[in-house]
Amino acid sequence: MRTLKRYIGREVLLATLLIFAALLMLFAFFDLIHELGDVGRGGYTISAALLYVALHLPGRLYELFPVAALIGTLFAIAQLVANSEYTVMRASGMSLVQLAWAVLRVGIPLAAATFLAGEYVAPPAERLAQTVRAASVGDTSRIVSQQFQSGFWFKQDLTFVNIRNVLANMTLLGIRIYEFDRDLRLTTIRVAESGRFAGNGKWQLENVKTTEIGGDGTKVSTAPSLIWETVLRPSILNVYQVAPERLELNALYDNIRVLTTNAQKTSRFEIAFWNKVFYPAAVLVMMMLALPFAHFQRRQGGVGFRIFAGTMLGLTFFLLGRLFSNLGLLNDWPPLFSAAFPLVVFVTVAASMLWWIERR
């Protein structure tokens, strides 16, 4: 029985990796086609587009893992059925529980890889991709920028600007402006609690503290609001923003904490947080959904039909997840419920189908 489990696991793993590679290349091709429309805009060259697509791949890798696991498992099980191997295994005493465990032994490392890709590879790659695109397409000729754990840093001429956080509505939080003279001596430090774009290259800063440094000492002043003129635009900041769904867990937690402190809505970030927590489990759920198709289609239907039917079921899972995320935002549902409900439903469906088949 151990040999059979290893054989099933190997077949499922090879099929999953094959499907995954095919899907990754397909989506990379689609991304490249999309980016070619912007080639020639500003300094956006074909090489920059290729680099952007390459940096976008880790995010695609994270998104496609569950789909590849579903189709790969369907394909592997369908091949076992087509070769009558599945029938022989079942006749020799292999239960569905043993078959499921043989598949899960492959699924657990894949789920772990999904988590690692989404937490440690995709977010920094996505930020770097946005930086490459911004440097090529955006109006950044007078701005040099980078993102660190302390927030966004911008250099404009002899002024350095640190923005701790940028909200989805382009509100800036935790602004620090350092101005230097031509001898690179620090002359002014401005600290603002928040800022909003007022149009025509102007930002309205709120709760501003200004420290002027001169030869005769420092002078500190405060103001409830102040107009800051800069070439920085929301369109430039926008390309540096990463969607909440592509952020790492600690970044999502920090955003939730900052928004809560500033009495802002946190639903989108909380739903993204819980979706990210549960997403690796989707790999296992997709693999479990593939197993009942081996039973229901043993005597009829080809491999193509099984894969199509299972893929439609997987697509339903993801559409249901998106639907509940959006409904949760609109109706202020508990974020944990919005993120977990589709997964719980499909876990229940998969477990019920396997239990019913085993009891027959």
N, C-alpha and C positions, 0 to 999 in steps of 0.2 A: 504493500500500500504506500509505503514511503517513496518508492520509485515512481509510482503513478503520480503522487503529489508533486514531486520534483519535475516530472515530465509536463504536467499541466501548467505549473508555474512558469517553466521555461517557455512553453508555447505562448502563454498569455503575455509574458514580458516581451518576447521578440515581436509579437504582433502589435503590442502597444507602442513600442519604440518605433516600429516601421510606420504606423499610422501617425504617430507624433511628428516624425521627421517630414512626412508628406504634408501634414497640415501646417507645420511651421514654414516650409518652403512656399506653400500656397499663399498664406497670409503675408509673408514677406514680399511676395510678388505683388499682391494687391496694395500693400503699403507703398511700395516703390512706384507703382502706377499713380497712386494718389499724390505722391510727392513730386513726380515729374511735372505736374501742373504748376508748381511754384518755382521750378528751375528757371533761372534767368531773372527772377525777381530780386532786386538788390544784388547781393553777392552770393546768392544761393546757386551753387554749381551742382553738377551731377555727382561729383565726389562727396560734397556735403550731404546730398540727398541719400547716397549710399551709406554714409556714416550714420546719418539719423536713423535709417531703417535698421542698421545693424544694432544700434544702441536701443532700439525699440523692441528688439527680439526677446530680451529677458522678460519683458512684460507680456508678450505674446506667449512665451513659454509657460508662464504662470497661468494665463487664462486657458490655455489649450490642454493642460494636463488632464483634467476630468473628462473632457470630450475624447481625448485620445485613449484614455483608460476604458471608457465605455465601448468605443468602436473596436479597439484592439481586443478586448475580452469577448465581444460579440463575434468577431472574426475568428478568434482562436477556438471558441466553443463550437461555432458553426462548422469549422473544419473537422473537429473531433466527431461531430454528428454525421457529417457527410462521409467520413471514412469508417463509420460504424464503431469508432473507438469509444464514443460516449456510451453507446448501448452495452458494449462489453464491460466497461467500467462499472456501470450500474448493475449489470447482471452478476458481476463478481463480488458485489456487496458494498460498493462505495456509496455512502449516503450523500445527500445533498449538503449536509453539514460538513462532511469531509471535503467535498468538492469546493464548497464556499471557503473553507479554511485554506485550501491549496491556492485559491485565487487571492485571498486576503494577505497571504504571506508575501505576495508580490506587491499588493496594493499598499501595504503599510509603508515600505520604503519609498514608494512613489508619492504617497501623501506627505511624508517627511520632506522629500525633495521639493514638493510643491510649496510647502511652508517656507523652506529655506530660500527658494527662488523669489517668493513674494516678499520676504522680509529683508533679505540681505543683498540680493542681486538686482531685482527689477527697480526698486525705488531710486538708488543712486544712478543706475543706467538711464532711467527716465529723466531725471534732473539734468544729467549730462547731455542727453538728446535735446532737451528743450534749450539748454545753453547753446549748443551747436546751431540749432535752428535760429535762435534769437540773434546770435552773432552774425549770421549770414543774411537773414531776412529782415530782422527788426531794425528800427532806427537807433542803433547803438554806437554810432560813429564817435560820439562824445562821451560815451559811458562805458566803463569797464566794470564788470560785476562778477560776483561769485556767491555761492551759498554755503554757509557753514552752520554748525550747530547753534551759533549765536544769532542766526538769521541771515537776511540778505545784506550784502555789502556792495555799495556802488561808489565808484570814483568818477567824479565829473570835474575835469580840470584840476583845481587845487582843493576840491571839497570831497571829503569822504563821508558817506552816509550809511548808517546801519539801521535796518528795519527788522525788528524782531519777528513780526508776523504780518502776513497779508491775508485778509479775509476774502471770501468769495465775492463780496460786493466791492472789492478793491479798497476797503478801508485799511489804512496802515496802523499798526500798533507798535508802540515802543520805538520811537524814531530818535536817532541820535545823529546830529550833523556836526562834523568837525571841519572847520575852515582853516586853511594855512595860507601864509603869504608866500611870495616868490622865493624867499629864503628858507622855505619849509618850516617856518616857525608857527606853532599853533596860536591862532588869534581869537577864535570864537568856538564855543561849544553850545549847541542848542539841543535840548532834550524835550521832546513832546510826547504826550500820552497817546495821541492818535492823530490821524490826518485823513482828509477826504479831498478828492480831486475836484477843483472848482472851475476847471476849464482854462483854455488859453495858456497852458504851461504853468498853472498856479495850483498849489495845494494849500488848503486851509488846515493849519495845525492847531490842535486844541491842548490847553494846559501846558504852555511852553515856558521852560526855564532857560534863560540865556546867560552864559558866562563869557564875558569879554576879557581877554588876557592882553595886557599891555605892559609897557616898560615901568609904569608906576603902580602896578598891581592888577588885581582883578575886580571886575564889576559884575554883580549878579542882579538880574532883573527877571520878573515873571510877567506873563500875559495870559489872559484866558484864551486868546486865539491870535494867530499870526499867519500872514500870507507868505508862502515860500515859493519862489520862482525857480523852476528847474526844467531841463529838457526831458526829465523823466515823465513818461506817460503811462496810463493804465495798460495800454496795448503792449508796452515793453514788459511790465510786471506780469502780465497775463501769461506770456510765453514761459516765464520762469515758474509759474504755479504748476504743481502736480495735482491731479484730481485726487480727492480723498481716497478713492478706491485703489490708488496706486502708491499710497504712502505706507510706511512701515508702522507697526503697532505703537511704538513709543512716540512717533511724530503725531499720530492720530490722538493719542492720549494727551500730548502737550497742547494740541489744538483745542481739544475738548476743555481742558483746564483753563486756557486763556479765554475762550469764548464764555465759559461759565463765569469767570472773574469779571468780564465786561458785560455781563447780562445779555449775551447774544445766544441765539438758538444753536443748539449743539446736535440736533437730530441727525443731520446728514453725516457728521463725523462719527457719531455713536453707531449708526447703522453700518457705516463702512468698517468701523472697528470690529463689530460682532460678525459681520460678513467675512472679514479676514480671519477671525478666529475659527469659524466653522468651515471655511472654504476647503482646506485640505481634506476634511471628512467627505467632501463631495466626490473625491476620487474613489473612496471605498463604496459609497452609495451607488455610483455609476457602475462599478464592477459587479455589485450585487444585483443590480437591475438586469444585467446581461444574462444571468444564469437561468431565469425562468424561460427565456426564449428557446433554450436548448430542449426543454421539455415540450413546450407547446407546439414546436415546429419540427418534431422528430420525423414525422411521416409526410409532411407537406411543406412546400415553400422552399425556395433556394436560399443560398447564402446572402444574395443581394437583398432579398425581402427581409430577412432577419436584421441585417445591418440597418436597412432603411427604417424599419419599425422601431428598433432600439434607439436609433439616432433621433427620431421624432420624439420619443419619450424623454430622452436626455435634453432635447431642445425645450420641451415643455417644462422640465425642471428649471432650466436657466431663465426662461421667460417668466415663470412663476416667481422665481427669486427676484427678478427685476421689478415685477409688478408689485410685490409686497414691499420692496424697498421704497418705491415711489408712493404707494398708498400710505406707508408708514410716515413719510415726510408730509404728505398732504393732510392726513388725519391725526397727526401727533400720536401714533400708536407707540407703545413701548419699543425702543430700538431692538432689544433682545428678542422680542416676539417677532418683529418684522424680519429679522435676519434668520431666526431659527425655524420658523413655522414651515417653510417649504421643505427644508431638510428633514424635519420630523415627519412630515407627510410622506415623503418618498422613502424614508427609512421604514416607516410603518407598512407602506405598500409592498416594498421589496421583501421584508420579513414575513408579511402575511402570505404573499405568493409562494415563497419558499416553504413555509409551514404547511400550506394547503397541498402543495405538490407532494411533500414528504408524507403527509397523512393519507394520501390516496392509496 
